[in-house]
Amino acid sequence: MGTDALDQRSGASFRPLPFPPRSADYAHVAELLTERAALGVIATLAVLGLFVMLCRARRVSTTVEDAVMDMLHRMSKASSDLREGLTEEAANRATPHLREMLRCVAVGITDHDGTLLSWDGGANDHYEFLRQSIERAITNCCKELVEHRSIGCEFPGPCPMHSAMIVPLVVEGDVAGTIIVVSGVPNKRQIRMAEESARFVSTQLELAVLQRSRQQLAQAEVKALRAQISPHFIYNALNTISSLIRTDQEHARELLLDFAEFTRYSFRTDGFFTTLSDELTNIDRYLTIEQARYGQRLSVRLKVAPEVLQVVLPFLVLQPLVENAVRHGLAKKPGGGILTITAEDHGAEALISVEDTGVGMDPDRLFDDLKDAHTTGAHVGIGNINDRMRSVFGEEYALVVETAPDAGMKVIIKVPKFSRGVRPSLSLVQPSADVPNTAEQPVISG
């Protein structure tokens, strides 16, 4: 449901607000996204450069379509291997594809110490003759051209290595290793192809580094949400359970089991994603404990379409919103109120909302709280969840918040529907640099 539809339903006026200053982690995320966009351009240029070289090297009878298909196939195979980082296993899988792309005698890859990780093709015994040149390429961060007559080769008969081009692999400003391209008599075309290959490999390795960094940041964001699980809730839950032990031991036992399962799920260490079904099950445990505390002051309504139960969403997206509704909305209202959780099937998307009839708040005040959330901790969960939704699914999946004093609060989340078990890939996240700053934050209405 877009903002226009919501506007017609509630009569509220929606206005995008400037996104609040980010914390150091979020600033770093933005920096990583910018770097990744630049690397995407570099990777594209490297692909085009290699394509031009390959087309020039092909026989006249080879069609352009064949060259494109072969190049794209080899490129995709090599890139997927190199995204794992510069390891021996990844290098062993990538070098055959690189050699086929370059149509050369052999391709080798070394690490930052000059240790050979992989060699595919002939003349593999010539690596020892290239050690000093490899060390110079790494130390000086420059390419080295080694010709056969300069290495003192005693190979009987015609030697398959007429020349070797050694090009450093530069990742984030540091030399991570080298690529060795062994070919025939050196010429400008072969030198250019070796340079373009090194650029392509370096770009894939940089993307692997950024992938790991983004995964670490995603872990940090989940840890931040776990830290927001109120210590007061834990204390009050244990206090409620202990008081029931004296009056209703069976109920106390059931609550203790719910509390144990709730904490086990919330503090699990595996995976960044979960299903709506699992998230709702954990929320049910949380609300069971809270209802034991608040009694009739807390009423819960759940409206979930069966079609969306297996929708995949980021871990710990809904529970912090539910806890926020109970703590800041209903608990502060005399007599309590109603908490409604809705999940509807909207074609290609699931529309999920968490709504309370609590005290609500001034939208401007919510904006101020979000702006300073990284220092005050106020409503940091909403800001965190908004950033995660945008980062994983795109800018159009920012949260929508409806609130006003004494009118409760409603937080709306859109989630694209994927097949069961499918996980969005962090490596595919690339928000557009053309999106204005006003679109980066939750839409808040009053």
SVG drawing of the C-alpha trace seen along z (x, -y; Angstrom):
<svg xmlns="http://www.w3.org/2000/svg" viewBox="-10 -19 80 50">
<polyline fill="none" stroke="black" stroke-width="0.4" points="0.0,0.0 1.5,-3.3 1.3,-6.6 -1.5,-7.7 -3.7,-4.8 -2.9,-5.3 -3.8,-9.0 -7.2,-8.1 -7.8,-5.6 -6.9,-7.8 -7.3,-11.3 -3.7,-12.0 -1.3,-14.2 2.0,-12.5 5.3,-14.4 8.7,-12.9 11.1,-14.3 14.8,-14.8 16.5,-11.7 18.3,-12.1 22.1,-12.1 23.4,-8.6 25.5,-7.0 29.1,-6.0 28.0,-2.6 25.3,-4.0 27.7,-6.5 30.1,-3.7 27.2,-1.8 26.6,-4.8 30.3,-5.0 30.4,-1.3 27.4,-1.6 29.1,-4.5 32.3,-2.5 30.4,0.4 28.6,-1.7 32.0,-2.9 33.4,0.6 30.4,1.7 31.4,-0.9 35.0,0.2 33.9,3.9 31.8,2.9 34.7,1.1 37.0,4.0 34.5,6.4 34.2,4.0 38.0,3.7 38.5,7.5 35.7,7.9 37.4,5.5 40.7,7.3 39.0,10.7 37.1,9.5 40.3,8.2 42.1,11.5 39.4,13.7 39.5,15.1 37.5,13.2 35.1,16.2 34.1,16.0 30.9,14.0 30.5,11.2 27.7,13.1 29.9,16.1 32.6,13.9 30.0,12.2 28.5,15.4 31.9,17.0 33.3,13.9 30.2,13.5 30.2,17.2 33.9,17.1 33.5,13.8 30.6,14.9 32.3,18.1 35.5,16.4 33.7,13.5 31.6,15.9 34.8,17.7 36.7,14.6 33.9,13.2 35.0,15.7 38.3,13.8 41.8,14.6 42.1,18.1 43.8,21.1 40.5,22.8 39.0,19.8 42.1,19.2 42.1,22.8 38.6,22.4 39.1,19.0 42.4,19.4 41.1,21.9 38.3,19.4 40.8,16.5 43.1,18.5 40.3,19.3 39.2,15.7 42.8,14.5 43.6,17.4 47.1,17.5 49.6,20.2 49.0,20.0 47.6,17.9 48.9,17.9 47.7,16.1 49.9,15.4 49.0,13.9 50.5,10.8 53.7,12.7 54.3,13.9 53.3,17.5 51.7,19.3 48.0,20.0 47.2,21.4 48.6,22.0 46.6,23.2 48.2,24.1 51.8,24.9 55.2,23.8 54.2,24.2 57.9,25.1 58.8,21.5 57.3,20.0 60.7,20.2 62.2,18.0 59.6,15.4 60.0,15.0 62.2,11.9 59.9,10.2 56.9,11.1 58.5,9.6 59.3,6.4 55.7,6.1 54.4,6.5 57.0,4.2 56.8,1.4 53.1,2.0 54.0,2.0 53.7,4.4 56.7,6.5 57.3,7.9 59.6,10.9 60.9,12.2 62.2,15.7 65.7,14.7 66.2,13.0 65.3,16.0 68.0,18.5 65.5,21.2 67.1,24.6 63.8,26.1 64.7,28.7 63.1,27.8 60.9,24.7 59.8,23.2 56.1,22.5 56.8,19.3 57.9,16.5 56.9,13.9 55.2,13.4 53.3,10.3 53.0,9.9 50.5,7.3 49.7,6.5 46.2,7.0 45.4,3.9 42.6,4.1 41.6,1.0 45.0,-0.6 47.1,2.4 48.7,5.1 46.8,8.4 48.7,10.5 49.6,10.7 48.2,12.2 50.7,13.9 49.8,14.1 52.1,16.3 51.9,15.9 53.8,15.8 55.9,12.9 54.8,9.8 52.8,7.0 50.7,4.1 47.5,6.1 48.7,8.9 50.0,6.3 46.7,4.5 44.8,7.7 46.9,8.7 46.3,5.2 42.5,5.5 42.5,8.9 44.2,7.7 41.7,4.8 38.8,7.3 40.3,9.6 41.1,6.7 37.5,5.4 36.1,8.8 38.4,9.0 37.3,5.6 33.7,6.6 34.5,9.6 36.0,7.3 33.0,5.0 30.7,8.1 32.3,9.2 32.2,5.7 28.5,5.3 27.8,8.7 29.7,7.5 27.7,4.3 24.5,6.3 25.5,8.4 26.2,5.2 22.8,3.9 21.1,7.1 23.2,6.9 22.1,3.3 18.5,4.4 19.1,7.2 20.6,4.7 17.3,2.7 15.3,5.7 14.4,3.9 16.3,5.0 13.1,3.8 11.1,6.4 13.5,9.2 13.4,8.0 9.6,7.6 9.2,11.0 11.2,12.8 9.5,10.9 6.0,11.9 7.1,15.5 8.5,15.6 5.3,14.1 3.2,16.7 5.3,19.6 3.5,19.0 0.0,18.9 -0.1,20.7 2.9,23.0 1.6,24.5 1.1,21.0 4.6,20.0 6.1,23.0 4.5,22.2 5.7,18.6 9.2,19.7 9.2,21.9 7.9,19.1 10.6,16.8 13.4,19.3 12.2,19.8 11.9,16.0 15.4,15.3 16.8,18.3 15.3,17.0 16.1,13.3 19.7,14.0 20.4,16.7 23.6,16.2 22.8,17.8 21.2,16.0 20.1,12.5 16.7,13.6 13.6,15.4 10.1,16.1 7.1,14.1 5.7,17.3 8.8,17.6 8.8,13.9 5.1,14.1 5.7,17.1 8.3,15.3 6.1,12.2 3.4,14.5 5.8,15.7 6.6,12.0 3.0,11.0 2.0,14.0 4.5,12.8 3.4,9.2 -0.3,10.2 0.5,12.1 1.9,8.8 -0.7,6.3 -3.8,8.6 -6.9,7.0 -5.0,3.8 -3.4,5.4 -5.7,6.8 -4.1,8.4 -5.6,8.8 -3.9,10.8 -5.0,10.8 -2.7,12.8 -3.3,14.1 -2.0,17.7 -0.5,16.8 2.2,14.6 3.3,16.8 6.4,18.0 7.4,14.5 11.1,13.9 12.1,10.8 15.1,9.5 15.5,11.0 14.1,9.0 12.1,6.6 8.7,6.9 9.4,7.7 11.0,4.4 8.0,2.6 5.6,4.7 7.7,4.0 7.8,0.3 3.9,0.3 3.5,2.0 6.1,0.0 5.7,-3.5 2.1,-3.3 -0.2,-1.1 1.7,-0.9 1.5,-4.7 -2.2,-4.9 -4.6,-4.5 -6.6,-1.4 -4.3,-0.1 -5.6,0.6 -5.5,2.8 -2.5,4.0 -3.3,5.1 -0.8,7.0 -1.9,7.4 -0.3,9.2 -2.1,9.0 -1.4,10.4 -1.0,7.6 0.0,9.4 3.8,9.2 4.2,7.8 3.1,8.5 1.8,5.6 2.5,5.8 1.4,3.4 1.8,3.0 -0.9,0.7 -1.7,-0.3 -4.4,-2.5 -2.0,-4.0 -0.9,-7.5 0.6,-8.2 2.9,-11.1 3.6,-14.3 5.1,-13.5 7.5,-16.3 8.7,-14.9 9.1,-11.5 11.2,-13.2 13.4,-14.8 13.8,-11.5 14.8,-9.7 17.3,-12.5 19.1,-12.1 18.5,-8.3 22.2,-7.5 23.1,-9.5 19.9,-9.3 18.8,-5.8 15.2,-7.0 13.2,-5.0 16.5,-3.7 14.7,-0.5 12.5,-2.3 15.5,-4.0 17.5,-0.7 14.6,1.3 14.0,-1.4 17.7,-1.4 17.7,2.4 14.6,2.6 15.9,-0.1 19.3,1.6 18.0,5.1 15.0,4.4 15.4,0.8 14.4,-2.7 10.7,-2.1 10.5,0.2 11.1,-2.4 8.7,-2.3 5.5,-4.4 4.5,-5.7 1.1,-7.2 0.8,-8.8 -0.7,-11.8 -1.1,-12.6 -3.8,-10.4 -4.3,-8.7 -2.0,-5.7 0.7,-4.7 0.7,-2.5 3.9,-1.3 3.5,0.2 6.1,2.4 6.1,3.6 8.0,6.8 8.5,8.3 7.3,11.8 10.0,14.4 9.7,18.1 10.1,20.1 13.7,20.4 14.9,17.7 17.2,15.1 17.8,11.6 21.5,11.3 23.5,8.5 25.7,8.4 22.8,7.3 22.0,4.2 22.9,1.1 20.7,-1.9 20.6,-4.5 22.7,-7.7 19.9,-9.7 17.5,-9.1 17.0,-12.3 17.8,-12.5 14.1,-12.9 13.3,-9.4 15.7,-7.8 13.7,-7.9 10.3,-6.7 7.3,-8.6 5.7,-10.1 2.2,-11.4 0.1,-13.1"/>
</svg>
